[in-house]
Amino acid sequence: MTAEGFLEGRRLQMARGVLLQCIMGGYPPARFYGSDDGDLALVAEPSMIHPLPWSDEPRALAICDADELSGESSNLSTRGQLKNVIARYAARGLAPVVATELEFFVFAPNTDPTQPFRPPVGLDGRREDGQAAFSVSSNNGLRPFFSEVYKCMAALGLPRDTFMHEMGVSQFEINLLHGDPLLLADQTFLFKHLLKEVALKHGLSVVCMAKPLAHTPGSSMHIHQSIVDIATGQNVFSDDHGQPTAMFRHFIGGQQAGMADFTALFAPNVNSYQRLCHPFASPNNACWSHDNRAAGLRIPASSPVARRVENRLPGADANPYLAIAASLAAGLHGIEHELEPSAAIQGEFEVPDNLSLPCTLHAALERLKRSQLARELFGQEFIEGYIASKTMELTSFFDEITPWERRVLAAQA
């Protein structure tokens, strides 16, 4: 849109069906988004209008809400769904606080998708071989890229907590500062967009797939969650003596009650389950534990004021608005119904059957289809539309024969 049109307040409209567009570009049947496929209004969030520092010509990006022409938020909008969850907390005098940890890979350009990704050639003329995890010099070979990433983050007002090299080959992680869930979802979205744009300028490719390399840890988007009392600002997960509260237990109980039903929201792609089925500290379970990375719900070691629940299921490929909304909605469900969690699990453990989660996209979508909880929390229109779009993607995947099948099965009698 031209700057002049935007500043004049010209309304930008978009077909409703675009919110259910699948990743290949197609759409499910029109009955999932209204048979007329009428328009939505894109309403810019005033605090989220950003000049783009990496652009050679003056350009800006505005994060928008997708509203019906009658004025209410569209049920198909994931940003709108998150705002609804936050409003439900506010009605109880509560405000959730979240932080995201996003992992990603930096690769050389991959012009042939039949070939594996490769790390880029660094300033030293060599490709990383995977021995740089947590090294203080691990990004030296990509210093010009990361220097511009830091500058662009500052220009967009994206505060960062820590940045580090992760366990994978040319894999990195950023921890964004905790705050309002909608702000953190916006910031996570902006950061992923920034990464890809700056990488293109440097002849690189940033990949946020959940599992882009075999035999290598995948990329997560862990969500840290706490709740404060709006009136006092105190963390309701800890009492005056620093001990965990009933609300803390109920929040965990709600998380456990929703994780299997919501797996398809946290792990939205076929590739998501490559990460979960080969864990490398990416647990596919609804167990909870104190500071145990094998549990899907981890309680990090912290002071009472920082007591929080870390949802370790979402991958870097998850929609941040939807993943945060689903996780917080499950926790609020537990608070509202005073759900008690299972016993905490420590050390090495076997996952009980009732705390195991779907391990394929097909199984996750089937679980979501049967979920009354999902329809109660997100509405039938959204859940059915989401399933329809993801089913198209799954069908497209099964329309292709993989190199593994040709290599291993072709010689079978």
C-alpha positions in Angstrom: 0.0 0.0 0.0 1.3 3.5 -0.7 2.4 5.6 2.2 -0.1 8.3 1.1 -3.0 5.9 1.1 -2.1 4.5 4.5 -1.7 8.0 6.1 -5.0 9.1 4.6 -6.6 6.2 6.5 -7.7 4.3 3.4 -9.2 1.0 4.5 -7.3 -2.1 3.3 -9.5 -5.1 2.7 -8.7 -8.7 2.1 -10.7 -11.8 1.3 -11.7 -13.9 4.3 -10.4 -17.1 2.8 -6.8 -15.8 2.9 -6.7 -16.5 6.6 -7.0 -20.2 5.8 -4.6 -20.3 2.9 -2.4 -23.3 3.1 1.4 -23.2 2.8 1.3 -24.4 -0.8 -0.9 -21.4 -1.7 -4.3 -23.2 -2.1 -7.5 -22.9 -0.1 -9.9 -25.3 1.5 -13.6 -25.3 0.3 -15.3 -22.0 0.7 -17.7 -23.3 3.3 -14.9 -23.1 5.8 -14.6 -19.3 5.5 -18.1 -18.3 4.3 -19.4 -19.2 1.0 -19.4 -15.6 -0.3 -15.7 -15.3 0.6 -16.4 -11.7 1.6 -13.8 -9.2 2.8 -12.1 -8.5 6.1 -10.7 -5.2 7.1 -7.0 -5.1 8.0 -6.7 -2.6 10.9 -3.1 -1.5 11.7 -1.9 -1.8 15.3 -0.6 1.8 16.0 2.3 0.5 18.1 3.4 -2.0 15.4 4.1 0.2 12.4 7.8 -0.1 11.7 10.1 1.4 9.0 12.1 -1.5 7.7 15.8 -0.8 8.4 17.1 -3.5 5.9 15.1 -2.1 2.9 17.1 -0.1 0.3 14.1 2.0 -0.4 11.8 3.6 2.3 9.3 0.9 3.3 7.3 0.2 6.4 5.5 -2.9 7.8 2.3 -2.6 9.8 1.0 -5.5 11.8 -2.8 -5.6 11.5 -5.8 -7.1 13.1 -8.2 -8.9 10.8 -11.6 -7.6 11.6 -15.0 -8.3 10.1 -16.5 -5.4 8.3 -19.0 -5.1 11.1 -16.1 -4.3 13.5 -15.6 -7.4 15.6 -12.4 -9.5 15.3 -12.5 -12.3 12.8 -12.8 -15.8 14.4 -10.2 -17.0 11.8 -7.5 -14.5 13.0 -4.9 -16.1 15.2 -3.9 -12.6 16.5 -7.6 -12.1 17.4 -7.7 -15.5 19.1 -4.7 -14.5 21.3 -6.4 -11.2 22.2 -9.5 -13.1 23.2 -7.5 -15.3 25.6 -5.8 -12.3 27.1 -9.2 -10.7 27.6 -10.5 -13.8 29.4 -7.6 -13.5 31.9 -8.3 -9.8 32.4 -11.9 -10.6 33.2 -10.5 -12.5 36.2 -8.1 -9.7 37.2 -5.2 -11.6 35.8 -2.5 -10.8 33.2 -0.4 -13.5 31.6 3.3 -12.8 31.1 5.3 -14.8 28.5 8.7 -15.0 26.9 9.7 -17.0 23.8 13.0 -18.8 23.0 13.3 -19.1 19.2 15.9 -21.4 17.5 16.8 -21.2 13.9 19.4 -22.4 11.4 21.6 -20.2 9.1 22.4 -22.0 5.9 24.0 -21.4 2.5 21.4 -20.9 -0.3 19.7 -24.2 -1.1 18.7 -24.0 -4.8 18.0 -27.7 -5.1 15.5 -28.9 -2.5 16.4 -32.5 -3.2 19.8 -31.8 -1.6 20.4 -31.4 2.2 21.0 -27.9 3.7 24.6 -26.9 4.2 26.1 -24.4 6.6 27.5 -21.3 4.9 31.1 -20.4 4.2 32.2 -18.1 7.1 34.7 -15.3 7.2 37.5 -17.9 7.7 36.6 -19.6 4.4 35.3 -22.7 6.0 32.0 -24.3 6.8 31.1 -25.0 10.4 31.3 -28.7 11.2 29.0 -28.7 14.3 31.6 -28.2 17.1 30.6 -24.6 18.0 27.7 -25.2 20.4 27.7 -22.5 23.1 31.1 -21.2 22.0 31.9 -17.6 22.7 33.3 -17.3 19.1 30.6 -19.4 17.4 29.2 -16.6 15.3 32.5 -15.0 14.2 32.2 -16.6 10.8 28.8 -14.9 10.3 29.7 -11.6 12.1 28.5 -9.2 9.3 25.1 -11.0 9.3 24.6 -10.9 13.0 25.8 -7.4 13.3 23.1 -6.3 11.0 20.5 -8.5 12.8 21.4 -6.7 16.0 21.1 -3.2 14.4 17.8 -4.1 12.8 16.4 -5.4 16.1 17.3 -2.2 17.8 15.7 -0.2 15.0 12.5 -2.2 15.4 12.5 -1.9 19.2 13.0 -5.6 19.7 14.8 -6.1 23.0 16.9 -9.3 23.3 17.9 -11.1 26.4 20.4 -13.7 25.2 21.7 -14.9 21.9 23.7 -18.1 21.5 24.9 -20.8 19.3 22.8 -23.9 19.8 23.6 -27.6 19.5 22.9 -28.0 15.7 25.3 -27.2 12.9 24.9 -23.4 12.3 22.0 -23.3 14.7 21.3 -20.3 16.9 18.8 -19.3 19.6 17.5 -16.0 20.8 15.6 -15.4 24.1 13.2 -12.4 23.9 12.5 -10.5 27.1 9.3 -11.5 28.9 6.2 -9.3 28.7 2.7 -9.0 27.4 1.7 -12.1 25.3 0.4 -10.1 22.3 3.6 -8.0 22.3 5.8 -11.1 22.5 3.9 -12.7 19.6 4.3 -9.6 17.5 8.0 -9.4 18.4 8.5 -13.1 17.6 6.8 -12.7 14.2 8.9 -9.5 13.4 12.1 -11.2 14.4 11.5 -14.2 12.1 10.7 -11.8 9.3 13.8 -9.8 10.0 16.0 -12.8 10.1 15.0 -14.0 6.6 15.2 -10.5 5.0 18.7 -9.7 6.5 19.9 -13.2 5.5 18.9 -12.6 1.9 21.0 -9.4 1.8 24.0 -11.4 3.0 23.6 -14.3 0.6 22.3 -16.6 3.3 19.2 -18.6 4.1 17.6 -18.6 7.5 15.4 -21.7 8.0 12.8 -22.0 10.8 11.7 -25.5 10.0 11.3 -27.7 13.1 13.9 -30.3 11.8 15.9 -29.2 8.7 18.8 -31.6 9.2 18.8 -35.3 10.0 20.8 -36.5 13.0 20.8 -33.0 14.4 18.7 -31.3 17.1 15.6 -29.5 15.8 14.5 -25.9 16.4 12.0 -25.1 19.1 10.0 -22.1 20.2 9.7 -22.7 23.9 7.1 -20.5 25.7 7.7 -19.4 29.3 4.5 -18.5 31.1 3.6 -16.8 34.4 0.5 -14.9 35.6 0.4 -11.7 37.6 -2.4 -10.1 39.6 -3.4 -6.9 37.8 -4.1 -5.1 41.0 -0.9 -6.0 42.8 1.5 -7.0 40.1 2.4 -10.1 42.0 3.1 -13.5 40.4 0.1 -15.6 41.4 2.2 -18.8 41.0 3.9 -18.0 44.3 2.4 -17.1 47.7 3.7 -14.7 50.3 6.1 -17.3 51.6 7.5 -18.1 48.2 5.7 -21.4 47.9 3.8 -22.6 44.8 0.1 -21.8 44.9 -3.0 -23.8 44.0 -3.3 -21.6 40.9 0.2 -22.7 39.8 -0.9 -26.4 40.1 -4.2 -25.7 38.3 -2.4 -24.0 35.5 -0.1 -27.0 35.0 -3.2 -29.3 35.2 -4.8 -27.3 32.4 -1.7 -27.4 30.3 -1.6 -31.2 30.6 -5.3 -31.4 29.8 -4.9 -29.5 26.6 -1.5 -30.6 25.2 -2.6 -33.7 23.3 -5.7 -31.9 21.8 -3.6 -28.9 20.8 -0.5 -30.7 19.5 -1.5 -29.8 15.9 -1.5 -26.1 16.9 2.0 -26.4 18.5 3.4 -28.7 15.8 1.6 -27.6 12.6 3.6 -29.3 9.8 4.7 -32.7 8.7 8.3 -31.9 9.5 7.3 -30.8 13.1 7.1 -34.5 14.1 10.6 -35.2 12.9 11.7 -33.0 15.7 9.4 -34.6 18.2 10.1 -38.2 17.3 13.9 -37.7 17.5 13.8 -35.7 20.7 17.2 -34.2 21.5 15.5 -32.4 24.4 12.4 -31.8 22.3 10.0 -33.9 24.4 6.7 -35.2 22.9 4.9 -35.6 26.2 2.6 -33.8 28.7 4.7 -34.7 31.8 5.8 -31.9 34.0 9.0 -31.7 36.1 11.2 -29.3 38.0 14.1 -28.3 35.7 14.1 -31.5 33.6 14.4 -30.9 29.9 12.9 -34.3 29.1 9.5 -33.1 30.2 7.1 -31.3 27.9 6.3 -28.9 30.8 9.4 -27.8 32.6 9.5 -25.6 35.7 12.9 -23.8 35.4 14.9 -23.1 38.5 14.1 -19.6 39.6 13.2 -17.4 42.5 9.6 -17.4 43.6 8.9 -14.1 41.9 10.0 -15.6 38.6 8.2 -18.9 39.0 6.9 -20.0 35.6 5.9 -22.9 33.4 7.9 -23.6 30.2 5.9 -25.3 27.4 8.6 -27.1 25.4 6.4 -28.6 22.7 6.1 -25.8 20.1 8.6 -25.8 17.3 10.2 -22.8 15.5 7.7 -23.4 12.7 4.7 -22.7 15.0 2.5 -19.6 14.5 3.5 -17.6 17.6 0.1 -16.0 18.0 -1.7 -19.4 17.9 0.9 -21.3 20.0 0.8 -18.7 22.8 -3.0 -18.5 22.6 -3.3 -22.3 22.9 -0.9 -22.6 25.7 -2.4 -19.8 27.8 -6.0 -21.0 27.0 -5.1 -24.4 28.3 -3.7 -23.0 31.5 -6.7 -20.8 32.1 -9.0 -23.8 31.5 -7.1 -25.5 34.4 -7.5 -22.5 36.7 -11.2 -22.2 35.9 -11.9 -25.8 36.5 -9.3 -26.3 39.3 -7.6 -29.2 37.5 -4.9 -31.0 39.4 -1.8 -32.1 37.6 -0.2 -35.5 37.7 2.8 -36.0 40.0 6.0 -34.3 38.9 8.5 -36.6 37.2 12.3 -36.4 37.8 15.3 -38.1 36.3 14.9 -40.7 33.6 11.3 -41.7 33.2 8.9 -43.5 30.9 5.9 -41.5 29.7 2.6 -42.8 30.9 0.0 -43.6 28.2 -2.3 -40.8 29.4 0.5 -38.2 29.0 1.7 -39.3 25.6 1.0 -37.0 22.6 0.3 -37.6 18.9 3.5 -38.4 17.0 2.4 -37.5 13.4 0.5 -34.6 11.9 -2.3 -37.1 10.8 -2.7 -38.3 14.4 -2.6 -34.7 15.8 -5.3 -33.6 13.4 -7.5 -36.5 14.2 -7.1 -35.7 17.9 -8.0 -32.0 17.2 -11.1 -33.1 15.3 -12.4 -35.0 18.3 -11.6 -32.2 20.8 -14.5 -30.5 22.4 -12.1 -28.4 24.4 -10.6 -26.9 21.3 -14.0 -25.9 20.0 -14.9 -24.5 23.4 -11.8 -22.3 23.6 -11.3 -21.3 19.9 -14.7 -21.7 18.3 -15.9 -24.3 15.8 -15.3 -22.0 12.7 -11.6 -21.6 13.5 -10.9 -25.3 14.4 -12.7 -26.7 11.4 -11.0 -24.2 9.1 -7.6 -24.9 10.6 -8.1 -28.7 10.2 -9.3 -28.2 6.6 -6.2 -26.2 5.7 -3.7 -28.6 7.4 -5.4 -31.6 5.8 -4.7 -30.1 2.4 -1.0 -29.7 3.3 -0.8 -33.3 4.6 -2.5 -34.6 1.4 0.0 -32.6 -0.7 2.9 -34.2 1.3 1.5 -37.7 0.6 1.3 -36.9 -3.1 5.1 -37.0 -3.3 7.4 -40.0 -3.1 10.5 -39.3 -1.0 14.1 -40.1 -1.8 14.1 -42.6 1.1 11.3 -44.6 -0.5 13.1 -44.8 -3.8 16.4 -45.6 -2.2 15.2 -48.3 0.3 12.1 -49.7 -1.2 12.7 -49.9 -4.9 14.9 -53.0 -4.6 12.3 -54.9 -2.5 10.7 -58.0 -4.1 
